[in-house]
C-alpha cells in the first residue's frame, strides 16, 4: 500500500453479535446499542478513518469510537428518539464530544 492509498475499512456485519463466543453475551439492549453505534460510525467515513488503525491488511476500529458513539446514542435514546431518528440526527461532532457534553448535561441535571 502506498502513502496515497486509503485502507479498506470493513463494515461490521449486523450478525456479528450472533456469532458463537466464549464468555458472557451482551443482553438484547446492549447488542442493539452496539449495532447502532457501529452504524452511526459507518455513516461518517472520515470519523471511522480517524479512529481506525491498521493491523496488517485489516483496519481495526477503535473501541473508544464505539464508546463515544454509544454515549451519544444513549443520550438521544433517553430523550425518546427512535433508532432511525438517532442515525438521521447524529453528527460526528456530537460523537467526538459525547463525554464533554455528557459532563455538562450531568451538571445541569444536578442543579
N, C-alpha and C positions, 0 to 999 in steps of 0.2 A: 504494500500500500504506500503510495506516495503521500507527501505532505498535503497535497491538494485534494486527495480522495477523502470522502466522508465515510466513516464507518457505517456499516449496515446495522441498524438498531432493530432487533426483532420485536414485534408487538407481542405482548403477553397473550397467551391463549385464555379464553374465557373459562375453559375447563381445567386450568392449572390447579385449582384448589380441589378438584375432584380426583386427582391422581392419588394412588395409594402411597402413604408415607408412614414412617415410623414416628411415633410421638403423638402429642396432643393435637387434635384437629381444631381449627377455628370454628366457632359457632356460626350459624347462618348469618347473623347480623354482621359479624366481623368479616366473613367471607365476602358478603355483598359490598361492604365498605372498601375492602382491599381491591376488589374488582373495579369499583367506581374510581378509586384513586388512580389505578393504572390507566383507565380510560381518560381521566382528566389530564394526566401527564402526556398521554399519546396525542391529545388534542393540540399540544404545543410542542412541535418538533425542536425548537430552539431550547426550550426548557429541558426536554428529555436529553438532548445532546449535552447540555451544560452539566447535568447530573449523572452522566454515564462515563464509565471508564472502560478502556479496552483490556480484555484478558485474553490474549492470543487473538484468534479471529473473531471473538464474540465481544459485544458491548454489553456491559453489566450496568443496570440501572441502580443508582444509589438508594439504599434503604431510607436515607434522610429525605429524599424527594418524595417517596411514598408516604413517609410520616407527615411531612408538611402538607401534602395534598389531603391526607386523611384528616388532619386538624381542620383545614379549610372546609372540607366536605361536612364534617361533623357539625361545625358551627352552622352551616346552612341547613342541615337536617333538623337541628334544634329549632330553627325558625319555621319549620314546616314545609320546606321546599322538597319537591319530588326529585328523584334522580335525574330526570330529563331537564328540569329547571336548573339543577345544580350544574350539570355539564354545559348547559347553554350560557349560564351567567358567570361561571368561574373564570378568573383571569390568571395569567402567570404571576402577576404581581401579588395577587391575593394568596396564591400558593406559597410563593417565596417569603412573604411577610406574615404567614399564618401564626407563627409563635409570637411575634411582636404584637400583632393585632389581638391575639388571644389574651395577652397580659393586659392590654389596655381595656379590653372588654370585661375582664375579671374585676378590674379596679372600679369600673362604672357600676357593676352589679353589686359590689360590696357597699357602695355609698348609700 
